[in-house]
Amino acid sequence: MILLEIGKLAGDNLKKVILDKIEHFRSDVIVPAGVGEDSAVVDLGDYLLVVSSDPITGAEKNAGFIAVNVSCNDIAAAGAEPFGIQVVLLLPPSLGEEHAELLMDEIVETAKSMEIEVLGGHTEITDLIQKPMITVTALGKAKKEELTSSSAAEIGDDLYISKGIGIEGSYILANDYQDYLIDKGVSQESIDKASGYLDLLSVIPESRIARKNGVKAMHDVTEGGVYGAIEEMAAASGLGYVIEADNFKIKAEVKDICNKLNIDPAGLISSGSMLMAVAPDIDLESVFSKNNIELIKVGRLIENGSYIEKNGEKEEFSLPDEDELWKFIKNVTQTT
């Protein structure tokens, strides 16, 4: 028996175990399940319906808020506007009713603030889990001319991410493992700054700008961080890539947390950052600067192969086996 690693099933394993099992396809599904595609797209005639599901398993504090944002970010990455969510809550018997109510309050309040309706779902108490598990399915509408997918990127496109590297992972570490971080020498100032990243977790603003300014493909930077997002976009487009690590800009607080925990921030989950592919003749940085959103150039797409440029040297690159957050959680669990 081959044991599975913690984290999402990715790459060749995802194709072999899951995607290759799908045998029936409909003509009205114009973006089906595929490697690097986080949303399916259905043509309903007057508009496109975009659907995406995501679980939250690595966060505890503000998990309801994170769950809504992460699922709706996938909708935004497809060039759509989210309008509704369905929520599946699996709760352990040991969880008090007040905690369950708090989770639902977070979900409802977050959805309301984004003008998104909670369309129902399922709630179940089960002794098969020890912590709450939240899965949100988001629904969105898109104009056909504004649809983007990870597979639309082309050779020569520049790759940018918005806002920063390691956003969600640093937020989770600062909130759920504060005492551990202090013991490792992370400054209280860094913890406080990363704890305030909650308002950075939505990429809907980036989506609205990008789809009107020549961006061909978008991908929410989730598990696997910048490395994982680039790998998935390239795989969806059938292309290779060069990661431009020399261009990375790491916020001081993220650098402090990651250095003290021996974590590579570029391999850390980073919901709140949008990966965008755009032709090199488009000055995307100026467009986003006018909207007070920082862009960081993180790579470029090539015909084939995977490489990283570090300290002026280019070498072959292999995607790490798991996200830095899961690696950290596993190590902490094993040592406590």
KATA-V637344 format. One record per run of one state. SS is the DSSP state (2 for helix, 1 for strand, 0 for the rest). FROM is the first residue (numbers start at 1). LEN is the number of residues. Records with the same first field share a line. If there is no record, write none. Layout:
SS = FROM-LEN, FROM-LEN
//
This chain:
0 = 1-10, 18-1, 22-7, 32-2, 35-2, 38-2, 44-4, 57-6, 78-3, 92-5, 114-3, 126-7, 143-1, 147-3, 153-5, 163-4, 177-1, 184-4, 196-1, 201-3, 211-6, 221-4, 238-2, 248-4, 262-3, 268-6, 279-5, 290-5, 303-3, 311-2, 317-7, 336-1
2 = 11-7, 19-3, 63-15, 97-17, 144-3, 150-3, 167-10, 178-6, 188-8, 197-4, 204-7, 225-13, 245-3, 252-10, 265-3, 284-6, 324-12
1 = 29-3, 34-1, 37-1, 40-4, 48-9, 81-11, 117-9, 133-10, 158-5, 217-4, 240-5, 274-5, 295-8, 306-5, 313-4
//
